[in-house]
Amino acid sequence: MTDFLYRFRSVERLLGDNERTGELEGQYIYFASPEQLNDPLEGYRELFFSGDNIVWSSLLKYYIRCLAFRSVQYLTGQDISAIPFPIIREQEYVPAEISEKLNKTIETFLNNENVIKFIDNLSSSERRVTKHELLVHLRSLHLYAFHLVTKIFAEIGLVPHDTKILELTEEECLRSSTGLLAATKNLDGSEYELAVYAADGKQFLRNYAIYKSGDSSNWHKISLNFADDFIEGLKELTHEKWYTACFMDSCSNSSIWGSYGDNHAGVCMKFKPSTSNETKILPFHMPIGIGNNGKLWGDSVLHFHKVKYEGNAPELDFFRTIGIFSRPELEKNWYSDGNGNLSSCADVLRDDVNWRKNYWD
């Protein structure tokens, strides 16, 4: 282990500008978000889904709530193509005037024959469902979900009753889903996968025709791309937003100076960290929690971890790694059917120590 660690910075970062105090004067270390790192795959996580009827039903409840929230943004004239996908931390967080109607809409959606078959299919033997397979199914159900949500807003006067999507019958809204279920019935293995890919191709061609019709990007975002955005947004439920500061154990490589040292015009900062249990650490005054008035600041230490480049992106079992909710929220909104029955996925909560360790790992 080297005694020192090195951090390359541009002169502008160290001296600051009109918008930000320099790192030297401010005596701080800048932590970057994953999007700001030079490798687009840094921190990339791939999801898969394996669970029983309870958690699959919970996922669809969350889908409808997110769709209702996104619809409010759209109907109030916001540019949803420029707004991040909503991450609803509390599933009850919806405007009071539509709360009861939304609960009834969710009940109607879950009691639909196609949706019941969808849940039974994906929860069968708690098999492993890929993100792509889930996406195809959600796309096939989206028109029906959007129809039901739009009906809520028509009832409270936010949209006209003669809105085009409300003129569709339930059968018309579910035509894509019905076709997908028929095409995949009694199939498994590679035959099932081929049928799903074929259905995906048909959906793409149909959606592309709608896209070319010239409707606004906001409309495309909620009518065509919502399921895609929803699945990507699920990653935000597995872990709070994270930030990192990068250091190196050497500063003598010329190519490194070219890549990270502002094309040889930057500065290399030299740090001497402490050691705890053979791990290098640095002390910080930093946010250590969240209170009623926002971030709580205190003194703490952060540990250095060596970056490991591996061939495959790590996978997360989504239903067992929903990490941003409290235990009561998980048990109420994800792991319970409301009748006292708990999902098998709730087993991860039995050992708080391991749950917390796996979360940070």
C-alpha positions as CSV (number, residue, x, y, z in Angstrom):
1,M,0.0,0.0,0.0
2,T,1.3,3.4,-0.9
3,D,1.4,6.1,1.7
4,F,-0.1,8.7,-0.6
5,L,-3.1,9.0,-3.0
6,Y,-3.3,11.5,-5.8
7,R,-6.2,13.4,-7.3
8,F,-6.0,15.2,-10.7
9,R,-7.8,18.5,-11.0
10,S,-8.0,21.4,-13.4
11,V,-6.8,24.8,-12.4
12,E,-10.3,26.2,-12.8
13,R,-11.7,23.7,-10.3
14,L,-9.1,24.5,-7.7
15,L,-9.3,28.3,-8.1
16,G,-13.0,28.6,-8.7
17,D,-15.0,31.1,-10.7
18,N,-18.0,33.5,-10.2
19,E,-20.4,30.6,-9.6
20,R,-18.3,28.4,-7.3
21,T,-15.6,28.9,-4.7
22,G,-12.5,27.0,-5.6
23,E,-11.6,23.7,-4.0
24,L,-8.5,25.1,-2.4
25,E,-10.1,28.1,-0.9
26,G,-13.2,26.2,0.1
27,Q,-11.2,23.3,1.4
28,Y,-13.6,20.7,-0.1
29,I,-13.5,17.7,-2.3
30,Y,-16.0,17.6,-5.1
31,F,-18.0,14.4,-5.4
32,A,-19.4,13.6,-8.9
33,S,-22.6,11.9,-9.9
34,P,-22.4,8.8,-12.1
35,E,-23.5,10.9,-15.1
36,Q,-20.5,13.1,-14.7
37,L,-17.9,10.3,-14.8
38,N,-16.0,9.7,-17.9
39,D,-17.2,6.1,-18.3
40,P,-20.9,5.8,-19.1
41,L,-21.0,2.4,-17.6
42,E,-19.6,3.4,-14.2
43,G,-22.1,2.2,-11.6
44,Y,-24.4,0.7,-14.2
45,R,-26.8,-1.8,-12.7
46,E,-29.0,-4.3,-14.6
47,L,-32.3,-5.3,-13.0
48,F,-34.1,-8.6,-13.1
49,F,-37.4,-9.4,-11.5
50,S,-38.3,-12.6,-9.6
51,G,-41.3,-12.6,-7.2
52,D,-44.8,-13.8,-6.3
53,N,-48.2,-12.4,-7.0
54,I,-48.0,-9.9,-4.2
55,V,-44.9,-8.0,-5.4
56,W,-46.0,-8.1,-9.0
57,S,-49.3,-6.6,-8.0
58,S,-47.4,-3.9,-6.0
59,L,-45.3,-3.1,-9.1
60,L,-48.4,-2.5,-11.2
61,K,-49.9,-0.3,-8.4
62,Y,-46.7,1.7,-8.5
63,Y,-47.0,1.9,-12.3
64,I,-50.5,3.3,-12.2
65,R,-49.5,5.9,-9.5
66,C,-46.4,7.0,-11.5
67,L,-48.6,7.3,-14.6
68,A,-51.1,9.4,-12.8
69,F,-48.4,11.7,-11.4
70,R,-46.8,12.0,-14.9
71,S,-50.2,12.7,-16.4
72,V,-50.7,15.6,-13.9
73,Q,-47.3,17.1,-15.1
74,Y,-48.4,16.7,-18.7
75,L,-51.9,18.1,-18.2
76,T,-50.6,21.2,-16.3
77,G,-48.4,22.1,-19.3
78,Q,-45.0,21.1,-17.9
79,D,-42.3,20.0,-20.3
80,I,-42.1,16.4,-19.2
81,S,-39.4,15.6,-21.8
82,A,-37.2,17.9,-19.6
83,I,-38.3,16.7,-16.2
84,P,-36.8,13.6,-14.6
85,F,-39.2,10.6,-14.2
86,P,-41.1,10.9,-11.0
87,I,-39.8,8.7,-8.1
88,I,-42.7,8.4,-5.7
89,R,-41.3,7.7,-2.3
90,E,-44.7,7.4,-0.6
91,Q,-47.3,5.6,-2.8
92,E,-50.1,7.6,-1.1
93,Y,-48.6,10.8,-2.4
94,V,-51.2,11.9,-4.9
95,P,-53.5,15.0,-4.9
96,A,-56.3,14.5,-2.5
97,E,-59.0,15.1,-5.1
98,I,-58.0,12.0,-7.1
99,S,-56.8,9.7,-4.3
100,E,-60.0,7.7,-3.9
101,K,-60.6,7.6,-7.7
102,L,-57.0,6.4,-8.2
103,N,-57.4,3.6,-5.7
104,K,-60.6,2.4,-7.5
105,T,-58.7,2.7,-10.9
106,I,-55.9,0.5,-9.5
107,E,-58.5,-2.1,-8.3
108,T,-60.1,-2.1,-11.7
109,F,-56.8,-2.5,-13.5
110,L,-55.7,-5.4,-11.2
111,N,-59.0,-7.2,-11.7
112,N,-58.8,-7.1,-15.5
113,E,-58.5,-10.6,-17.0
114,N,-55.4,-9.8,-19.0
115,V,-53.6,-8.2,-16.1
116,I,-54.4,-11.2,-13.9
117,K,-52.9,-13.5,-16.6
118,F,-49.9,-11.1,-16.8
119,I,-49.3,-11.4,-13.1
120,D,-49.8,-15.2,-13.1
121,N,-47.4,-15.5,-16.0
122,L,-44.5,-13.5,-14.6
123,S,-44.9,-14.8,-11.0
124,S,-45.0,-18.4,-12.1
125,S,-42.5,-20.3,-9.9
126,E,-41.0,-16.9,-9.1
127,R,-39.1,-17.3,-12.3
128,R,-36.4,-14.8,-13.4
129,V,-37.9,-12.1,-15.7
130,T,-35.6,-9.9,-17.7
131,K,-36.1,-6.1,-18.1
132,H,-36.8,-6.6,-21.8
133,E,-39.5,-9.2,-21.2
134,L,-41.2,-6.9,-18.6
135,L,-41.0,-4.0,-20.9
136,V,-42.8,-5.8,-23.7
137,H,-45.6,-6.8,-21.3
138,L,-45.9,-3.2,-19.9
139,R,-46.1,-1.7,-23.3
140,S,-48.9,-4.1,-24.2
141,L,-50.9,-3.0,-21.1
142,H,-50.0,0.7,-21.2
143,L,-52.9,1.9,-23.5
144,Y,-55.4,0.3,-21.1
145,A,-53.7,1.8,-18.0
146,F,-53.5,5.2,-19.7
147,H,-57.2,4.9,-20.7
148,L,-58.2,4.3,-17.0
149,V,-56.0,7.1,-15.7
150,T,-57.3,9.6,-18.3
151,K,-60.8,8.7,-17.3
152,I,-60.0,10.0,-13.7
153,F,-59.0,13.4,-15.1
154,A,-62.1,13.6,-17.3
155,E,-64.2,13.0,-14.2
156,I,-62.7,15.9,-12.4
157,G,-62.7,18.2,-15.5
158,L,-59.0,18.3,-16.4
159,V,-59.6,16.7,-19.8
160,P,-62.6,16.7,-22.1
161,H,-64.9,13.6,-22.0
162,D,-64.5,13.3,-25.8
163,T,-60.7,12.9,-25.5
164,K,-59.7,10.4,-28.2
165,I,-58.3,7.7,-25.9
166,L,-61.6,7.7,-23.9
167,E,-63.5,6.7,-27.1
168,L,-61.6,3.4,-27.2
169,T,-63.3,0.3,-25.7
170,E,-61.6,-1.9,-23.1
171,E,-61.1,-4.5,-25.8
172,E,-59.4,-2.1,-28.2
173,C,-57.1,-0.8,-25.4
174,L,-56.1,-4.4,-24.6
175,R,-55.7,-5.7,-28.2
176,S,-51.9,-5.7,-28.0
177,S,-52.0,-7.5,-24.6
178,T,-54.5,-10.0,-25.8
179,G,-52.3,-10.8,-28.8
180,L,-49.2,-11.1,-26.7
181,L,-50.9,-13.5,-24.3
182,A,-52.3,-15.6,-27.1
183,A,-48.9,-15.7,-28.9
184,T,-47.0,-16.9,-25.7
185,K,-49.7,-19.3,-24.3
186,N,-48.3,-22.7,-23.3
187,L,-44.8,-21.7,-24.5
188,D,-41.6,-21.8,-22.5
189,G,-37.9,-21.6,-23.0
190,S,-36.6,-20.4,-26.3
191,E,-40.0,-20.6,-28.0
192,Y,-41.4,-18.2,-25.4
193,E,-38.5,-15.8,-25.9
194,L,-39.0,-15.8,-29.6
195,A,-42.7,-15.0,-29.2
196,V,-41.9,-12.1,-26.9
197,Y,-39.3,-10.7,-29.4
198,A,-41.8,-11.0,-32.2
199,A,-44.4,-9.1,-30.2
200,D,-41.8,-6.5,-29.4
201,G,-41.1,-6.0,-33.1
202,K,-44.8,-5.5,-33.8
203,Q,-45.1,-3.0,-31.0
204,F,-42.1,-1.1,-32.3
205,L,-43.6,-0.8,-35.8
206,R,-46.9,0.3,-34.5
207,N,-45.4,2.9,-32.1
208,Y,-43.1,4.2,-34.9
209,A,-46.1,4.9,-37.1
210,I,-47.7,6.9,-34.2
211,Y,-44.4,8.7,-33.6
212,K,-44.2,9.7,-37.3
213,S,-47.7,11.2,-37.1
214,G,-46.1,14.3,-35.6
215,D,-47.6,14.6,-32.1
216,S,-45.6,16.5,-29.5
217,S,-42.6,15.1,-27.7
218,N,-44.5,15.4,-24.4
219,W,-47.3,13.2,-25.8
220,H,-44.7,10.7,-27.0
221,K,-43.1,10.7,-23.6
222,I,-46.3,9.7,-21.9
223,S,-48.0,7.6,-24.5
224,L,-45.1,5.7,-26.2
225,N,-42.1,5.9,-23.9
226,F,-43.7,5.8,-20.4
227,A,-43.0,2.0,-19.9
228,D,-39.3,2.5,-20.9
229,D,-38.9,5.4,-18.5
230,F,-40.7,3.6,-15.8
231,I,-38.4,0.6,-15.9
232,E,-35.3,2.8,-15.9
233,G,-36.7,4.7,-13.0
234,L,-37.0,1.6,-11.0
235,K,-33.3,1.6,-10.5
236,E,-33.7,4.8,-8.4
237,L,-35.7,2.7,-5.9
238,T,-32.8,0.3,-5.2
239,H,-30.4,2.9,-3.8
240,E,-30.3,6.6,-2.9
241,K,-28.4,8.8,-5.3
242,W,-24.7,8.3,-4.9
243,Y,-21.6,10.4,-5.7
244,T,-17.9,9.6,-5.8
245,A,-14.5,11.2,-5.7
246,C,-11.7,9.5,-7.6
247,F,-8.1,9.1,-6.5
248,M,-5.0,7.3,-7.9
249,D,-2.1,5.5,-6.2
250,S,0.4,7.0,-8.7
251,C,0.9,10.3,-10.5
252,S,3.8,9.5,-12.8
253,N,2.1,8.1,-15.9
254,S,2.2,10.7,-18.8
255,S,-1.0,9.4,-20.4
256,I,-2.8,9.8,-17.2
257,W,-1.7,13.4,-17.1
258,G,-3.1,13.7,-20.6
259,S,-6.5,12.1,-19.8
260,Y,-7.2,13.3,-16.2
261,G,-4.7,16.2,-15.8
262,D,-6.5,18.6,-18.1
263,N,-4.3,17.6,-21.1
264,H,-1.1,18.1,-19.1
265,A,-2.3,21.6,-18.0
266,G,-3.9,20.6,-14.7
267,V,-2.7,20.0,-11.1
268,C,-2.2,16.8,-9.1
269,M,-3.2,17.0,-5.4
270,K,-1.4,14.8,-3.0
271,F,-3.2,13.3,0.0
272,K,-2.0,11.3,2.9
273,P,-4.9,9.2,4.2
274,S,-5.2,7.4,7.5
275,T,-5.6,3.7,7.8
276,S,-8.3,1.8,9.6
277,N,-8.5,-2.0,9.5
278,E,-6.1,-2.0,6.6
279,T,-8.4,0.4,4.7
280,K,-7.5,3.9,3.8
281,I,-9.8,6.6,5.1
282,L,-10.2,10.4,5.0
283,P,-12.1,12.5,7.6
284,F,-14.9,14.8,6.3
285,H,-17.4,17.3,7.6
286,M,-20.3,16.1,5.6
287,P,-24.1,15.3,5.4
288,I,-24.6,12.3,7.7
289,G,-28.4,12.1,7.6
290,I,-31.7,13.9,6.8
291,G,-33.9,15.6,9.4
292,N,-37.1,17.7,9.3
293,N,-35.2,20.7,8.1
294,G,-33.0,19.0,5.5
295,K,-29.5,17.6,5.6
296,L,-27.8,16.9,8.9
297,W,-24.1,17.7,8.9
298,G,-21.4,16.1,11.1
299,D,-17.9,14.7,11.2
300,S,-17.4,11.3,9.7
301,V,-14.8,9.3,7.7
302,L,-15.1,7.8,4.2
303,H,-13.3,4.6,3.1
304,F,-11.4,4.2,-0.1
305,H,-12.3,1.3,-2.4
306,K,-10.3,0.1,-5.3
307,V,-12.0,0.3,-8.6
308,K,-12.5,-3.2,-10.2
309,Y,-13.3,-3.5,-13.9
310,E,-15.2,-6.6,-14.6
311,G,-16.7,-8.1,-17.8
312,N,-20.3,-8.1,-16.7
313,A,-22.4,-5.5,-15.1
314,P,-23.7,-6.5,-11.7
315,E,-27.3,-7.5,-11.5
316,L,-29.9,-6.6,-8.9
317,D,-32.9,-8.8,-7.9
318,F,-35.2,-5.8,-7.9
319,F,-37.9,-7.0,-5.5
320,R,-35.3,-7.9,-2.9
321,T,-33.2,-4.8,-3.3
322,I,-35.8,-2.0,-3.0
323,G,-33.5,0.1,-0.7
324,I,-34.9,3.7,-0.5
325,F,-38.0,2.9,1.5
326,S,-38.3,2.3,5.2
327,R,-39.1,-1.2,6.5
328,P,-42.8,-0.2,7.4
329,E,-43.2,1.3,3.9
330,L,-41.8,-1.8,2.2
331,E,-44.1,-4.1,4.2
332,K,-47.1,-1.9,3.6
333,N,-46.7,-0.9,-0.1
334,W,-44.6,-3.7,-1.6
335,Y,-44.6,-6.9,0.5
336,S,-48.2,-7.1,1.6
337,D,-51.5,-7.7,-0.2
338,G,-53.4,-5.7,2.4
339,N,-55.1,-8.8,3.8
340,G,-52.3,-9.8,6.2
341,N,-50.4,-11.9,3.7
342,L,-46.7,-11.2,3.1
343,S,-44.7,-11.8,0.0
344,S,-41.8,-14.3,0.1
345,C,-39.6,-11.4,-0.9
346,A,-40.1,-10.0,2.6
347,D,-37.8,-12.6,3.9
348,V,-34.9,-10.2,3.1
349,L,-36.1,-8.1,6.0
350,R,-35.8,-10.8,8.7
351,D,-32.1,-10.1,9.2
352,D,-31.6,-6.4,9.5
353,V,-27.8,-6.7,9.7
354,N,-27.5,-8.6,6.5
355,W,-30.1,-6.5,4.8
356,R,-28.1,-3.3,5.6
357,K,-24.8,-4.9,4.6
358,N,-26.2,-6.1,1.3
359,Y,-27.7,-2.7,0.7
360,W,-24.3,-0.9,1.0
361,D,-22.5,-3.7,-0.9
